[in-house]
Amino acid sequence: MTPKKHPSNNKIVRKPEGWDDQGGKLELPAIDITQGRLYGRDVFVSWWKPTEDELMCLIRGGHVQLCCIGGQPAVNISAVDENGTTSGLILPH
């Protein structure tokens, strides 16, 4: 998946200090995010677009994998159409 910029982005998240990328095998790119509050909770929202190969994998019935470094926080993963519509949580504009 490729991280994408969104008009609401207000922060950049970088890899953890001292991150060992195992010779390029575990690269963590800096990503643009939107940090805000939703229902009284801090939220961090990022947008991703599947590559053509990943999209074909999903169409064939594949899955999305989420890997959280340092633990598994509560998360929501949603499909967001080109108009910004989603069936999941989305940060209010």
C-alpha positions as CSV (number, residue, x, y, z in Angstrom):
1,M,0.0,0.0,0.0
2,T,1.1,3.5,-0.7
3,P,0.5,6.3,1.8
4,K,-1.4,9.2,0.3
5,K,-1.7,12.8,1.4
6,H,-5.1,14.1,2.4
7,P,-6.2,17.8,2.6
8,S,-6.7,17.4,6.3
9,N,-3.2,16.2,7.1
10,N,-1.5,18.2,9.9
11,K,1.4,16.0,11.0
12,I,4.1,13.7,9.7
13,V,4.8,10.4,11.5
14,R,8.4,9.1,11.1
15,K,9.9,5.7,12.0
16,P,10.8,5.2,15.7
17,E,14.2,6.5,16.8
18,G,16.8,3.7,16.4
19,W,14.6,1.7,14.0
20,D,16.6,-1.2,12.4
21,D,15.2,-1.7,8.9
22,Q,17.1,-5.0,8.5
23,G,19.1,-3.9,5.5
24,G,16.0,-2.4,3.8
25,K,13.7,-5.3,4.4
26,L,11.6,-3.4,7.1
27,E,11.4,0.1,5.7
28,L,9.0,2.5,7.4
29,P,8.4,5.6,5.3
30,A,7.4,8.8,6.9
31,I,3.7,9.3,6.3
32,D,1.4,12.3,6.4
33,I,-1.5,11.9,8.9
34,T,-4.3,13.9,10.4
35,Q,-4.2,14.1,14.2
36,G,-7.3,15.2,15.9
37,R,-10.1,14.2,18.4
38,L,-13.1,12.0,17.7
39,Y,-15.7,11.5,20.4
40,G,-13.3,12.8,23.0
41,R,-10.4,10.5,22.0
42,D,-7.2,11.3,20.2
43,V,-7.1,9.9,16.7
44,F,-4.4,9.5,14.0
45,V,-5.8,9.0,10.5
46,S,-3.8,8.0,7.5
47,W,-4.9,7.2,3.9
48,W,-3.5,4.4,1.8
49,K,-3.9,3.3,-1.8
50,P,-3.3,-0.3,-2.9
51,T,-0.9,-0.8,-5.7
52,E,-2.3,-2.4,-8.9
53,D,-0.9,-5.8,-7.8
54,E,-2.4,-5.4,-4.3
55,L,-5.8,-4.3,-5.7
56,M,-5.9,-7.5,-7.9
57,C,-5.0,-9.6,-4.9
58,L,-7.9,-8.0,-2.9
59,I,-10.3,-8.5,-5.8
60,R,-9.3,-12.2,-5.9
61,G,-10.3,-12.5,-2.2
62,G,-7.0,-11.5,-0.5
63,H,-6.9,-9.6,2.8
64,V,-5.4,-6.4,4.2
65,Q,-2.7,-6.9,6.8
66,L,-2.2,-4.3,9.5
67,C,1.1,-4.4,11.4
68,C,1.5,-2.1,14.4
69,I,5.0,-1.6,15.7
70,G,5.1,-1.8,19.5
71,G,1.6,-3.2,20.2
72,Q,-1.9,-3.3,18.8
73,P,-4.0,-0.2,19.6
74,A,-7.7,0.0,18.8
75,V,-7.9,0.5,15.0
76,N,-10.4,1.0,12.2
77,I,-9.7,0.2,8.6
78,S,-12.2,1.5,6.0
79,A,-12.5,1.8,2.3
80,V,-12.9,5.4,1.4
81,D,-14.3,6.3,-2.1
82,E,-13.1,9.2,-4.3
83,N,-15.7,11.4,-2.7
84,G,-14.4,10.8,0.9
85,T,-17.4,8.5,1.8
86,T,-16.7,5.5,4.1
87,S,-18.7,3.0,6.0
88,G,-16.3,3.2,8.9
89,L,-15.0,5.9,11.2
90,I,-13.7,9.1,9.5
91,L,-12.4,12.2,11.2
92,P,-14.9,15.0,10.9
93,H,-13.9,17.9,8.6
